[in-house]
Amino acid sequence: MDPTTRGSAFIEKLYTLLTDNPSPEQISWGDSGESFIIQDPIEFSKYLLLEHFKHSNMASFVRQLNKYDFHKVRTIKKPNGQQAWEFVHPKFRKGDSEWIHIKRKETTQNSRKSNNDEEEESELKKRMSLLDEQQLLMNDSILALTAQVRQLSKELADVRHLARAQQATIEQLRGGNQYPQNAYSEYYPPQAYHYPPPQPSYPNQVALSSKARVLLVEDNQVCRAIAIRMLERCGCQFDVAIDGLDAVRKMSSGVRYDLVLMDISMPVLDGVSATSRIREFDRSTPIISLTASTSQRDCHVYSSIGMQDVLPKPFAKDDFVRTLSRWCTKIQDLSLNDDKIREEPDT
């Protein structure tokens, strides 16, 4: 091209951009080639405008077009909600070199912006305002989520603290490693019981060589399966009752048990009521409560109706063996070989 006939650098860049067509999804010629369409004003301002015109101000680009007498002929609404802008100039056509004659309009210092210029600038300001509002909403959501995480962390810490306090209470009631006739007797006086506290040796205890016979009273299928598995590993004989009434029947049937593991919350007859009934005819067989309710008030209730100890749920294998061995000499004998039990593989 002859440098003497070279057109405006702005118009040349625009024509070259449309001719090379690097991103037709952002800008392209119209179907007739007599206009061009900015398909996505936002994406165009972010990428092509910045790359080819060294700025990303869409309003400034539209003003520049107006200065060269380009006119916006229509706004095309797309299905995705975006808008496309179509511009036309009588000398700016696809494949026509007339564009080199396009000159910038003469303007005065006090000339006002055109209506199209004001319209586009207003629309861009609205879009920017909408983006600012969305950013503020996102910031508020992040702050709310942060507050929720802090609250959840605090609640988790409180739960852990409560669990440690409950465990400490149980250990205090048991008296550390020194266990008296009744695990509650250091905390609650014997006169609080409804029956005479058991003697150090129970009449139903037999030689260490025989197997311990345990009555497991548990209505929950999962907890029952876990307890049965531990009793089997301890080498115990056992019967199972699925509620408190069933436990009373088995205890009154004439079968002698070395130990009773009694769940507290059960249908038909709960563990507290079942223990009260059993103590009417059996005051010697040790009864251990299986429960997750281990507050001092709960433990007082268990002790007052004739339970000797508490095994908190969920219970681990070591706690299970240690608790049972305190009240049954046959299980005490098995606890001496607890390492064998611990090393037995799961099946």
Sequence and secondary structure as in RCSB ss.txt:
>XXXX:A:sequence
MDPTTRGSAFIEKLYTLLTDNPSPEQISWGDSGESFIIQDPIEFSKYLLLEHFKHSNMASFVRQLNKYDFHKVRT
IKKPNGQQAWEFVHPKFRKGDSEWIHIKRKETTQNSRKSNNDEEEESELKKRMSLLDEQQLLMNDSILALTAQVR
QLSKELADVRHLARAQQATIEQLRGGNQYPQNAYSEYYPPQAYHYPPPQPSYPNQVALSSKARVLLVEDNQVCRA
IAIRMLERCGCQFDVAIDGLDAVRKMSSGVRYDLVLMDISMPVLDGVSATSRIREFDRSTPIISLTASTSQRDCH
VYSSIGMQDVLPKPFAKDDFVRTLSRWCTKIQDLSLNDDKIREEPDT
>XXXX:A:secstr
  GGG   HHHHHHHHHHHH S TTTEEE TTSSEEEES HHHHHHTHHHHHHS   HHHHHHHHHHTT EEEEE
EE TTS EEEEEE TT  TT GGGGG       TT    HHHHHHHHHHHHHHHHHHHHHHHHHHHHHHHHHHHH
HHHHHHHHHHHHHHHHHHHHHHHHTTT   SSTTTTTS GGGSSS    SS TT   TTS  EEEEE   HHHHH
HHHHHHHHTT EEEEESSHHHHHHHHTTT   SEEEEESS SSS HHHHHHHHTTT SSS EEEEES   HHHHH
HHHHTT  EEEESS  HHHHHHHHHTT HHHHHHHTTHHHHHHS   
